Amino acid sequence: MIPVQISFGLGEYEDAGRALLQREWPLADLPSPVNEPRIWTMIRADSNTLAGLAVVANGFRAPAASADGARPYHPLLEYLVVDQETRGEGLGRQLARRVLEDASKGAHDVHIEVERTRPDALRFWIQHIHCTLLPEAEQTDLKTYHLRWSPTEH
């Protein structure tokens, strides 16, 4: 397994992160600050290059604000991308576990969106990360599968 460093925040890798996202999803971009994104980067220790990126936004499933004015935190994993050159080495699992553990702090669970055109990604989340596919009644988007990961189940 390739040694990596997983960090919270983009730091000096904003341009590399944007480029990595666009290679994987041509229409994707880094999220707007409005969605209160939390971003993790995964850097290869041997080359100091960006090997992966994950973005968790606040899903805003609850009322806009609580009594103290703060929005409740409902994490939604929007992107988890591993550079194609380093796939198959367990890096995605390392990044996913770290991001889910960090993102779930202060929340009951983390929701994950997977495009229905990506059965490989759906298989990854269910088999390797042990996420739960939400029941059909809760699948509200015809283009996306919705999954859940709960820290209490791991």
Backbone bond lengths (Angstrom), bond angles and torsions (degrees), N, CA, C in turn:
res aa  C-N    CA-C-N  psi(-1)  N-CA   C-N-CA  omega(-1)  CA-C   N-CA-C  phi
1 M - - - 1.443 - - 1.532 108.85 -
2 I 1.308 115.87 137.60 1.458 122.10 -179.12 1.526 109.31 -73.87
3 P 1.339 117.96 130.63 1.469 119.00 177.13 1.530 110.56 -71.39
4 V 1.326 115.43 133.92 1.458 121.21 -179.19 1.524 110.18 -133.62
5 Q 1.316 114.10 162.44 1.459 121.54 172.72 1.523 106.36 -118.85
6 I 1.326 116.87 122.91 1.462 121.86 178.71 1.515 107.61 -106.48
7 S 1.330 115.69 124.50 1.465 121.19 -176.11 1.518 110.37 -130.12
8 F 1.324 114.44 152.86 1.456 120.92 174.67 1.521 107.59 -85.23
9 G 1.316 116.54 129.46 1.455 121.67 178.42 1.513 112.24 103.11
10 L 1.338 114.83 158.85 1.461 120.68 -179.46 1.514 113.23 -84.31
11 G 1.333 116.39 -34.90 1.458 119.29 -177.19 1.511 111.09 55.07
12 E 1.317 116.11 -132.27 1.466 121.67 -177.50 1.526 113.07 -79.99
13 Y 1.332 118.36 3.15 1.458 121.92 -173.02 1.529 113.81 -101.86
14 E 1.321 118.55 20.70 1.464 119.91 -178.48 1.528 112.00 -60.34
15 D 1.324 117.65 -49.61 1.473 120.23 179.93 1.525 111.27 -63.81
16 A 1.333 117.36 -41.78 1.468 121.11 178.88 1.527 110.17 -65.41
17 G 1.333 117.50 -37.68 1.457 121.59 178.28 1.513 111.72 -65.16
18 R 1.315 116.08 -44.41 1.467 120.72 177.76 1.538 109.63 -61.45
19 A 1.328 117.15 -43.38 1.471 121.34 -179.45 1.536 110.90 -64.88
20 L 1.324 117.43 -41.81 1.467 121.16 179.22 1.527 110.43 -62.70
21 L 1.312 117.29 -45.69 1.464 120.18 177.69 1.523 111.23 -59.69
22 Q 1.315 116.75 -44.49 1.458 120.03 -176.33 1.530 112.06 -69.11
23 R 1.332 117.75 -28.50 1.474 119.61 175.03 1.526 110.47 -66.51
24 E 1.320 116.49 -36.91 1.463 120.94 -177.57 1.529 112.55 -83.88
25 W 1.311 117.10 -42.21 1.465 123.36 -179.69 1.524 107.75 -133.39
26 P 1.328 117.75 97.25 1.460 120.52 -174.19 1.529 115.10 -52.04
27 L 1.311 118.46 -28.15 1.458 120.61 -179.43 1.531 113.12 -92.15
28 A 1.322 117.32 -3.57 1.468 121.04 -176.78 1.516 110.98 -80.14
29 D 1.320 114.45 154.06 1.455 121.42 173.99 1.524 107.08 -150.67
30 L 1.302 115.86 167.35 1.460 119.60 175.90 1.517 107.95 -62.80
31 P 1.319 118.18 144.33 1.467 120.97 -173.64 1.526 112.83 -72.21
32 S 1.302 113.43 158.87 1.460 121.89 175.80 1.524 109.64 -72.32
33 P 1.322 118.05 148.22 1.472 120.37 175.94 1.528 113.45 -60.36
34 V 1.334 117.49 -18.60 1.459 121.80 179.26 1.524 110.96 -58.88
35 N 1.329 116.85 -35.00 1.463 121.46 -179.03 1.525 113.13 -83.24
36 E 1.325 116.49 8.81 1.464 122.07 179.03 1.528 111.69 48.74
37 P 1.342 117.00 54.98 1.467 118.63 -175.54 1.522 112.96 -70.52
38 R 1.305 113.90 148.15 1.453 122.87 170.04 1.522 104.96 -117.61
39 I 1.322 116.79 126.81 1.457 120.93 -172.89 1.527 110.17 -122.72
40 W 1.329 115.26 135.73 1.461 121.78 175.83 1.521 108.08 -118.16
41 T 1.315 116.06 144.36 1.458 121.29 173.98 1.519 109.25 -118.98
42 M 1.322 114.96 148.85 1.460 121.46 176.46 1.526 106.41 -121.52
43 I 1.322 115.83 119.23 1.452 122.73 -175.62 1.524 109.10 -111.80
44 R 1.328 116.13 132.22 1.470 120.32 174.90 1.520 108.58 -69.77
45 A 1.312 116.65 126.04 1.467 121.22 -178.20 1.525 111.84 -66.40
46 D 1.324 117.84 -32.23 1.467 120.47 -175.75 1.525 113.71 -78.84
47 S 1.342 117.75 -16.82 1.461 118.65 -177.00 1.528 113.79 -133.49
48 N 1.326 117.30 -5.47 1.459 122.30 -179.07 1.531 111.55 56.97
49 T 1.339 116.64 34.23 1.452 120.94 177.59 1.524 110.12 -112.05
50 L 1.313 115.68 156.35 1.457 121.90 -179.39 1.528 109.46 -71.03
51 A 1.327 116.63 120.84 1.454 122.21 179.67 1.520 111.75 -106.50
52 G 1.339 116.79 -18.22 1.454 119.41 -179.10 1.508 111.84 -167.21
53 L 1.323 114.62 164.87 1.454 121.99 -176.83 1.520 108.12 -151.49
54 A 1.314 117.04 141.93 1.461 121.48 174.96 1.519 108.51 -136.07
55 V 1.337 115.23 142.15 1.457 121.63 179.77 1.517 108.65 -128.30
56 V 1.324 115.80 124.33 1.458 122.65 175.19 1.518 106.85 -117.47
57 A 1.329 116.05 126.19 1.460 120.99 177.64 1.515 108.85 -109.50
58 N 1.322 115.80 161.39 1.455 120.36 173.54 1.520 106.60 -79.06
59 G 1.321 116.64 118.50 1.456 121.39 -174.82 1.515 115.61 -71.45
60 F 1.326 119.63 -14.58 1.471 123.66 178.12 1.518 113.10 51.82
61 R 1.319 116.81 44.37 1.469 119.18 179.78 1.520 111.99 -79.66
62 A 1.304 117.82 -11.20 1.457 121.69 -176.47 1.528 109.60 -107.65
63 P 1.333 117.67 179.74 1.468 119.59 176.69 1.525 111.18 -53.63
64 A 1.316 115.96 156.22 1.467 122.32 -172.79 1.518 113.67 -55.47
65 A 1.304 118.69 -37.64 1.462 119.42 -177.36 1.521 109.94 -152.76
66 S 1.314 114.74 155.92 1.459 119.95 176.31 1.527 108.28 -93.21
67 A 1.311 117.00 -174.49 1.470 121.71 -178.06 1.522 111.83 -59.00
68 D 1.333 118.19 -32.59 1.470 120.06 -179.46 1.529 112.59 -87.37
69 G 1.346 117.41 2.88 1.458 121.06 176.84 1.511 114.58 91.66
70 A 1.321 118.51 -10.70 1.468 121.11 -178.75 1.530 110.07 -84.14
71 R 1.308 115.85 144.57 1.459 119.95 176.10 1.524 109.21 -77.43
72 P 1.329 117.06 139.00 1.464 118.97 173.91 1.522 109.45 -62.53
73 Y 1.304 117.04 149.30 1.457 122.20 -177.64 1.521 109.91 -95.44
74 H 1.326 116.96 118.82 1.459 124.37 177.67 1.520 107.55 -131.79
75 P 1.327 117.85 87.34 1.464 120.65 -172.76 1.528 113.90 -65.36
76 L 1.333 113.97 136.32 1.450 122.87 178.10 1.520 107.58 -129.88
77 L 1.330 116.21 112.59 1.461 120.46 177.43 1.517 108.39 -75.65
78 E 1.337 115.13 110.94 1.461 120.31 -177.91 1.521 112.14 -90.82
79 Y 1.324 116.63 -40.57 1.461 120.81 -178.16 1.519 110.00 -137.27
80 L 1.304 115.25 140.30 1.449 122.50 164.62 1.517 104.75 -142.13
81 V 1.321 116.20 111.93 1.450 121.79 -173.09 1.515 109.00 -125.04
82 V 1.326 115.97 133.40 1.463 122.14 173.19 1.519 106.66 -118.32
83 D 1.322 115.96 133.53 1.458 121.10 179.95 1.527 109.39 -54.83
84 Q 1.307 115.84 133.63 1.465 121.69 -176.39 1.527 112.72 -55.52
85 E 1.319 117.88 -32.45 1.468 121.50 -178.40 1.531 113.05 -68.13
86 T 1.324 117.58 -19.36 1.467 119.82 -177.15 1.525 112.78 -114.43
87 R 1.313 117.65 12.28 1.471 120.13 179.71 1.522 110.63 -72.15
88 G 1.330 114.16 154.70 1.451 120.31 178.57 1.516 113.52 86.27
89 E 1.327 117.43 7.02 1.464 121.38 -178.05 1.533 112.62 -113.43
90 G 1.338 117.12 10.66 1.457 120.68 178.94 1.519 114.48 84.58
91 L 1.327 117.48 5.66 1.468 120.06 -178.14 1.523 111.97 -68.49
92 G 1.319 117.00 -38.70 1.461 120.48 178.87 1.513 111.58 -60.99
93 R 1.321 116.31 -40.36 1.475 120.18 178.35 1.519 110.97 -64.92
94 Q 1.339 116.46 -42.60 1.466 119.66 178.61 1.528 110.60 -60.25
95 L 1.312 115.69 -48.36 1.456 120.23 -178.14 1.525 111.01 -65.36
96 A 1.325 117.32 -45.34 1.471 120.97 -178.92 1.519 111.51 -59.94
97 R 1.316 117.25 -46.84 1.473 119.65 -178.95 1.521 111.75 -62.27
98 R 1.324 115.95 -44.98 1.467 119.55 -179.72 1.527 111.25 -62.97
99 V 1.327 116.41 -45.98 1.466 120.89 -178.62 1.527 110.40 -63.92
100 L 1.319 117.77 -45.50 1.465 120.03 -178.98 1.523 111.50 -64.15
101 E 1.322 117.05 -41.74 1.465 119.59 178.13 1.524 111.20 -63.00
102 D 1.326 117.15 -45.22 1.467 120.57 178.90 1.525 111.43 -66.89
103 A 1.329 117.27 -45.92 1.461 121.82 -175.70 1.520 112.26 -66.50
104 S 1.323 117.34 -27.16 1.465 119.74 -176.62 1.518 113.28 -80.17
105 K 1.312 117.98 -9.35 1.469 119.62 178.40 1.524 109.09 -64.69
106 G 1.305 115.93 121.76 1.455 120.80 -178.06 1.520 113.55 86.61
107 A 1.325 116.47 11.02 1.462 120.40 179.90 1.523 109.53 -140.50
108 H 1.311 115.75 156.52 1.464 120.20 179.15 1.527 110.80 -75.16
109 D 1.347 116.44 -39.22 1.454 120.53 -179.91 1.523 109.54 -156.10
110 V 1.324 115.41 172.75 1.460 122.51 177.73 1.520 106.79 -118.59
111 H 1.326 115.98 132.18 1.455 120.41 176.31 1.517 108.92 -95.90
112 I 1.313 115.20 146.69 1.462 122.27 -176.09 1.526 107.66 -129.75
113 E 1.323 115.54 136.42 1.457 120.54 175.47 1.521 108.82 -109.55
114 V 1.340 115.80 133.93 1.463 122.21 178.75 1.521 107.65 -131.74
115 E 1.318 116.60 129.28 1.462 120.38 178.47 1.521 109.66 -62.74
116 R 1.314 116.65 136.99 1.466 121.49 -179.39 1.531 112.10 -64.31
117 T 1.314 117.45 -19.29 1.465 121.12 178.30 1.520 112.17 -80.94
118 R 1.344 117.38 1.87 1.467 121.47 -177.72 1.529 111.33 -118.67
119 P 1.342 118.26 72.07 1.468 119.53 179.04 1.527 112.09 -61.59
120 D 1.344 117.68 -27.79 1.461 120.71 177.14 1.522 110.80 -64.97
121 A 1.324 117.30 -39.56 1.469 121.18 178.77 1.527 110.54 -69.07
122 L 1.322 116.83 -41.08 1.462 120.32 177.71 1.526 110.22 -60.68
123 R 1.325 116.37 -44.50 1.469 121.39 178.04 1.532 111.15 -61.09
124 F 1.348 116.90 -42.03 1.464 121.49 178.07 1.522 110.28 -56.67
125 W 1.328 117.91 -51.39 1.467 121.50 -176.06 1.529 112.45 -65.22
126 I 1.317 117.21 -37.74 1.459 120.23 -177.92 1.532 111.13 -78.69
127 Q 1.335 117.98 -48.43 1.459 120.69 -174.08 1.522 113.87 -79.29
128 H 1.315 117.85 -42.56 1.460 120.37 -173.58 1.527 114.17 -94.02
129 I 1.322 117.53 -30.68 1.468 120.48 -176.38 1.528 110.46 -107.93
130 H 1.318 117.63 -9.41 1.468 124.35 175.55 1.524 112.48 62.74
131 C 1.312 115.15 45.54 1.464 121.11 174.29 1.522 108.58 -83.54
132 T 1.315 114.94 160.56 1.450 121.73 179.50 1.521 109.08 -108.27
133 L 1.319 116.27 127.78 1.452 121.03 174.78 1.529 106.98 -74.27
134 L 1.329 116.53 127.07 1.462 119.30 -179.62 1.525 109.57 -65.53
135 P 1.335 117.18 150.77 1.470 120.18 180.00 1.528 111.19 -58.60
136 E 1.318 116.18 154.99 1.469 121.64 -177.48 1.533 111.70 -53.34
137 A 1.325 117.49 -36.00 1.472 120.65 -179.99 1.526 112.17 -63.12
138 E 1.332 117.38 -23.29 1.460 121.58 -179.91 1.524 112.84 -99.16
139 Q 1.323 116.95 1.75 1.464 121.55 176.76 1.527 107.03 -85.09
140 T 1.316 116.82 97.36 1.465 121.77 -171.27 1.520 114.24 -94.47
141 D 1.322 117.98 -2.38 1.453 121.32 -174.94 1.521 108.82 -128.59
142 L 1.321 116.96 128.47 1.463 120.44 -178.70 1.518 113.00 -73.67
143 K 1.335 119.09 -14.21 1.456 122.67 -178.44 1.523 113.21 -100.87
144 T 1.336 117.08 -11.35 1.456 120.96 -171.02 1.519 111.44 -134.71
145 Y 1.335 115.67 136.84 1.461 120.55 168.15 1.520 108.14 -87.37
146 H 1.315 116.48 144.67 1.454 121.74 176.84 1.520 108.42 -113.45
147 L 1.326 115.07 128.14 1.458 122.37 179.93 1.515 109.06 -123.36
148 R 1.329 114.74 167.53 1.457 120.82 179.22 1.518 108.39 -135.99
149 W 1.338 114.79 141.16 1.461 122.15 173.12 1.516 106.08 -126.44
150 S 1.312 116.40 129.21 1.450 121.07 -178.63 1.521 110.25 -120.71
151 P 1.345 117.48 130.68 1.468 119.51 179.41 1.523 112.59 -65.44
152 T 1.318 117.63 -24.15 1.465 119.78 -179.53 1.529 111.66 -73.31
153 E 1.317 117.54 -16.10 1.458 121.49 179.65 1.514 112.42 -95.11
154 H 1.352 117.66 -0.56 1.476 120.16 -176.71 1.500 112.20 -124.88
